[in-house]
Amino acid sequence: MALEKYSTVLKMAQEGRYCVPAFNTYNYETIAWAIEVAEEEKRPVIVQLYPGYDFYIPLKVMCDAAKELAAHASVPVCVHLDHSATYEIAFAGLAAGFPSVMIDGSSLSFDENVALTAAVSRAAHALGCEVEAELGHVGSGSNLDDFATGGKFTDPDEAVKFIELTNVDALAVSIGNAHGAYAATPNLQLDLLSKINDAVDIPLVLHGGSDIPDEQIKQAITRGIAKVNIATEYFRAMYKGYSASIAAAPDKDSLFEISQMSKDSVKEFLRGKFNLLKADV
């Protein structure tokens, strides 16, 4: 299986009526453990990097590490660059070797978003790479206005036009989801999602997948969501795992040992996400 095309994995999910987890990563462990659980569960997985972490570890270093692990995996693995805010960032990701990138022009006007996304799409496709974009704006979970009101939601008719003009491979939608920890329990607009799914013919992506009630996630999958981004909960699981290990063994003086002690609890978190996103039979 090994490294697989982004669109291939998402289309497989659409056809199988399941969803692929996309775990945001920031070091070797977050990549390796996600792939390890994917292999144990015999499920495809997406490992992705937020370009804002480039100050901590260069994009190419992370990309190369992820692709090397993917090359030896027994299941399909996608390596993806998340949330590129500019053409320059997206192209830097392509130059670093990412097979797919996400360009986020959602804070721009519709026409500006189209222009930016189309430019990235042309560049990526010329290199044999693929692009995810965002229409509507997925804001911050700390701001109720970003996810509890409809002003920033994805419009189905605009989605059709946007895809035609940009030729993107997947579309991230705004339907009551947001990034980070939520100030209140989110309420996904599932009827709106159905309308978007009926109107377009490419896979749909749900950003801000952490802490959304499980039943809402399951309903979203039946209405076209093929990929769910998971960052906040994953990082929280890592933090809790390390904290518990340190508390259990305060005399340990090796971060490597603490990391290995934390591995099982983090893997159980990952396994839970794979189980949540699997097809209902």
N, C-alpha and C positions, 0 to 999 in steps of 0.2 A: 504493500500500500504506500507507505512513506509519504513524502511531500506531495500534496495534491492541490489542484487548482481550486481557488476560492469558489468560483461559480459552480464547479462540478459538485463540491460538497454541499452547497446550499440547494442545488437542484435535487440532489439525492434526498435531502431532508424534506423538501416540498413533496416529492413523490411518495416518500415513506410516511408522511404526516407526523414527523418528529422535528425536533429543533436541535441545532448544534450549539453547544456552549462555547462562547468566546471569552477566554479568561485573560484579563490584563495581567501582564507579568513585569517584573522589574529586576529579576536576578535568575541565576541558574536554577535554584530550587523551584521557583514558581513556574518555570517552563517545564522542567523535568518531571515534577510531581503531577502536573496536569496531563502530560503525555502518558505517564505511567498508569494513571487511573483510567485513561481512555483505552489503553491496551487491555487492562484487566476487565473493563466493561465491554470491550470489543465495539467501541463507538468512535466516530470521527470527532475531532476536536480542533478548535482554532486557538492558537496562542498569539496574543497581540501585544504590542508595545505602544505606550503613549509617548509621542515624541518629546514631550516636556521633560522626560527623564534623561534626555540626551546629555544633560550636564553631569549626570551620575555615571552613565555608561554609554559610550557611543552607539549610535543606531546600528552601525555595521557589526559591532561586536555582538550585540544582542541578536541581530538577524542571523549572523553566521552560527551562533550557538544553537539557536532554535532550529535552523535548517539542518544542522548536523544531527541533532537529536531526532528530528523528523525523518531523516534519511534512513534511520535504523528502526523506525517504529513499525509495528505490525498492523496499524490502522491508519486511515487517512488523516493527515495533519496539515492544516493551513497555517502559514506564518504571515501575519498581517500587521500593517502600521495603522494605528487608530488615530482619530482626530487630528488631521493636519489642517491647520488654520489658513495656510497660504500655499500658493503654487510652489514656492521655493521649498517649503518643508516637505510637501508631497513628493517633489522631484528628488529631494535628498534621500527620501526613503526608497524610491525606485533605484537611485544610484547605489544605495547601500545594499541592494539585493532583495528588498521585500517584493514578493510576487504579487501582492495586492496592497492597496493603500486606501484610506478613507479621507476624502476631502470634505471639510466642513465649512460650507459657505452659508450656513443656515441663519447667521445673524445679519446677512446682507439682504438687499432687496432681491426679489425674484429674478430680475434680469441680471443683476450682478452675480448671484449664485449660479445662474445658468452659464454665464461667461467663464467664471472661475472653474466650475466643474467640468465644462466641456473642454477647456484647455488641458486640465489634468487627465481627463479621459483620453484625449487624443495622444498625449505623450505616453501614457501607460499602455494603451493598446498598441502603439507603435513598437513598444518594447516587449510585447507579449504578456503584459501584466494586466491587472484588473482593478476596478474602482468601485468603492461604496461611497455614496453621497447622502446628504441629509436635506430633507425638505420639511418645512415647519421647523420649529426650534425646540430642541431638547435642552432645557436650561438646568438650573440647580435645584436639587431637592430641598434646599434650605429656604427657597423662595416659593411660597404657595402660588404666586401669580404665574410661575413658570410651568406649573403642571396641573393646577386645579381649575384654571379657566381656559376657555377655548381660543383665546386670541393668537396663540402660537401653534395651534394644532395643524397637522397636514391636511391640505385640501385635496380631495380625490381628483378633481378636474385639473388642478395645477400639477398633480403628480404625473398624470398622463403626458401633459405638455413638457414637463421637466425631463422626463425620461426620453421622449422623442428628440429633444434638443441637445441632450448631453450624452446619450448612449452609455449610461452607466450600467454596471452589472448587478447592483443591489441598492436598495433604498432604505435608509434609516428614517423611521416615521416618528412623529410627535403625536401621541394619543393619550396624554396624561402621565407619561413617564418623565423622569428627570435623573440627572447625575448626582451621585453622592447620597448621603443619608437624607431621608425624607422627613420634612417637618410635620407631616400628617400622612396617614395611610393613603397611598395612591389609589385612584379609581380609574383604571384603563377604560377608554371609550371604545368598547368592543364593536359596537355598531358602526362607528366611523372606520375602524380597522377593516371590517368586512367590506365596506364600500371601497376603500382604497385597494384591497386585495382583488375585488371584482373588476376594478378599473385598469389594473396594471398587470404585466406579465413577467415581472422579474421578482426575485426573492426579496422579502421584506425583513428588516432588522429592527430589533428593539434594544435601544440603548437604555442605560439606567436600570438594568434588570435586577439589581440587588434590592431585597426587602419588599418586592412586589408580592402580594399574597399568591400562594401556589395556585389556587383555583383560577385566578386571573391569568397567570402565565399559561396554564393549560388551555384556557379558552382562547388566548391569543395564538397559540400554536395551531388550533383548528381553523383559525381565520387568517392564516398566511404567514405568520412569523416563523422564519427559518433559522434565525440566528439571534441569540440573546447575549448581550454583553454583561459580564460579571466582573466588577473590579472591587467596589467597596466591601462586599461580603467576603471576597477572597482575601483581601488585605487584612480584614478584621480576623478571619480565621487564622491567618499567619501570626498576627499579633497575639491572639489569645493562646495559640499553641505554644509560642515561645514563652509567653508570660507564665503559663501553667508549668512548663518544663523548668523554668528558672526557680519558681516557687517550690517545686518538688525536689529540686537538687541545687540548693543555694551555694553549695561548696564547689560546684562544677566551675572550672575556669577555662573551658573550651567552648567557643561559640559553635564550632562544628558539632560537638556532642549535643549541645542544646538543640541545634537544628535537627539532628537525627532523632532525638527524643520527641520532637514536635511532629514529625512526619506523619505518623499514623492518624493523629487527630485532624490534620489538614487534609489528608487523603479521604477521610470519611466525609468531610465537608464537600470535597469535589465529587465524591461518589453520589452524594445526595442530589447534587445538581444534575448529574447525568441521569439519575432515576427520575427526577422531576420532568426532564425534557424529552424522555423517551416516548415513543408512540403508545397510545392507549390501545389495547387489544381486547 
